[in-house]
Amino acid sequence: MQHTKIEVEQASLVLKLLGDKTRLTIMALLTMRELCVCELLEVFDMSQPSISQHLRKLKDAGLVKEERKGQWIYYSINKNSDWYPLVENILPFVPEQTEKMEQILKSNPTMRCGC
């Protein structure tokens, strides 16, 4: 498969974004399914504005996309991004987030927040 070459500066930006453990974990979780902020609140010990800030950085870089469903916004990996091949090669090295995903599914925060 032929990958598009990206500039070193762009690769550095993507790697810097993914160098943050919260953002890297979010990306790993998003490989499993799309998520809303209230679901991510279940597995991170931080405020909703903090999680939203991480998601905004990922979105601004084109790594994630958002889709509005009613009043809620769901986030997913942007597979059309020029940087997706780089991300796709990095994520297999991140431990599976099955436990965190099970925690999200068990607590079912979407019932509380109305997502």
N, C-alpha and C positions, 0 to 999 in steps of 0.2 A: 504494500500500500504506500502510495506517495504522500508524504506530509508536506504541507506548506512550511517553508522556512520562515522563522520570525526573527526580528532584530534582537540582538543581545539585550538592548535596553528594555524591550517589551518582555522578553523572557525573564529578565531580572525583576521587573514589576510583578509579574505573575508569581514567580517563586517567592518574592517578598510577601505578597498577600497570603500565599499558602504556608508561609513560614510561621504564621500565627496558629497556635493549636486549636483555638476556637473555630477559626475559619476553615482549617483543614478538616476538623471533625464535622462541621456543617456540610462541607462538600462530600465527605464520605457518607453521611446520612442521606444526602440528596441522590446518591447513586442508587439508593434503595427505593425511594419514592419522593414525590413532591411533598413539601411541608409548609405549614404556615408558622408564623412567629410564635403563636401560643403553644404549638407542639414543641418547638425548640426550647421554650421556657422550661419544659418538663425535665430536660437533661443538662441544662447549664445553670450554674449558680450565679446568675446575673440578671439584671433588669431587662425589661422589654425594650427600652430605648438602646441599651447596649447591644442586644442581639440584632435589632433593626439596623444599627450602625454597621455591624459586621456584614450583614446582608447587603446593605447599600454599597459598601466597598466592593463586594464581589460582583454586584450588579453593574456598578459603574465601570468595572474592568471588563464586563461582558462575559464573565464566567457563569453567572446565573441569570435566569430570566424570571419574570414574575407574570402571573396571570390572575386577574381579578375574577373572583367567583362570588357574586353578590357583593357584600361589603368587605369580604376578606380577600387577602392577597396570598397566593400560594407561590412558592419558589421551587425552581427545578434547575438542574444543570443545563446550561446553554450548549447543546451539542453542535450548534452552528457557528460557535465562536472560532476565530482563528487559533485561539489558544487551547481549544478542546483536546487536540492530540497530545499536547504537553501534559495537561491535567489527567487525561486518560492513562498516560504512562506513569504518573506519580501515584495515583490513588490505590493501585494494587499493593503498594508498600505500606499503606495505612491499615492498622488493625481493623477488622470488621466491627461494625457498630451495632451488631445484632442485639446486644444487651440494652443499649440506649433506645433502639427502635422498639424493642419489647416494652420498655418502660413507657414510651409514648403511647403505644397501642393499649397497654393495660390501664393507664390513667385516663385515656380517652379525653384529652383536654378540649377537643373540638366540640364536645357536648356542653362544656361549660362556657366556652367563649363564642360558640355559635358558628364556627367555621363550617 
